[in-house]
């Protein structure tokens, strides 16, 4: 698909002229592609009528009139959180984001003095908000690519312009809006034009149908901030992670463990989950399908270039569909090497070894030979167990609590 979210800068000194290409909104039945999260790169407030190509004349007359554009601002405290420009005109404020679509496609042209401030944006946490408390649609204030200084996770519009998705990149294009969340009153965030140091460490779970990636969830193994699940249309197909009894799109994880992955289909059909790791390696990475009991070794798939899982789903399926089981890093480090998951001990190991399960009385309940990272069935009653891993002259012992 052609990238319609391009940005062209025709001048770098003040005043500037900046353009953003907007593809036509899709009018096919059941399709709502073509939405953009936009932002003004100019220092002063901007009347949308002064942005060439933004406020276009509607087509037709009377009952046959056809709208040629839509422009919204977002306010978490309003009963109707999307405020349409047609219902009440507003200016575009630097640092804020807006939702825009064009029926025929257009080129937005901003002309004026570019923003040259410190990049700090005030966030709103409204006590009057209900479902959308803390959510803010903000925008890159600069006339060039920017980043968020505090490693905050955020949402961007997907390539189709149909739904927002958690961002895998740290960069934000000029004239691009993003969704972030504030967790308390008086919170601020800072955009910067300097790329932050450090590597992002994460695993992306990309959900697609037969045509496009339609949603995403991310497991982060760095210090980045978590991000609750948020959709423009709550009825859209979604993949998310249940954490602390809330739905999340981005969560933090330890280097070993399991992660519930939920899924809700908007329509019956075939879907695919693909997995992309960035800045992190895995010694063990399995996806468990709770509906079919299928255990998918994603590392084996990755070695053949197909770390994916395709499945059939119905709208009536229970949402607690999947579980990730993982061990990060090398198999022979000095960290914990085992954990218990769904009736099995998962062992992080390299080469041939023997693993023993020992109870608190010192009795060996099971001894098994393994090769590499492995799991073996053990119907453990709740309690404390010691696992001993013998790999040549190297012996490791770890306590595992089964709840």
Secondary structure, DSSP 4 states (H G I P E B T S, - for coil): ------EEES-SSSSEEEEEEEPBPP-STT-----EEEE--BSS-EEGGGSBTTSPPPBS-GGG-B--EEEEEE-TTSSS-EEETTTS--EEPTTBEEEEEESS-EEEEEEEPBP-S--EEE----TT-STTTTEEEEE--SSS-BEETT----EEE-TTSSSEEE-SSS-B-TTBEEEEE-SSTT-EEEEESSPPSS---EEEEEEE-SSSEEEEEEEE-SSPPPEE---SSTTS-EEEEEETTEEEEEEE--SEEEEEEEEE-SSSEEEEEEEEEES--EEEEEEEETTTTEEEEHHHHHHTT--EEEEEE-TTS-S--EEEEEEES-TTSSS--EEEETTEEEE---SEEEEEEE-TTS-EEEEEEEESSEEEE--PPSEEEEEEEEETTEEEEEEEEE-
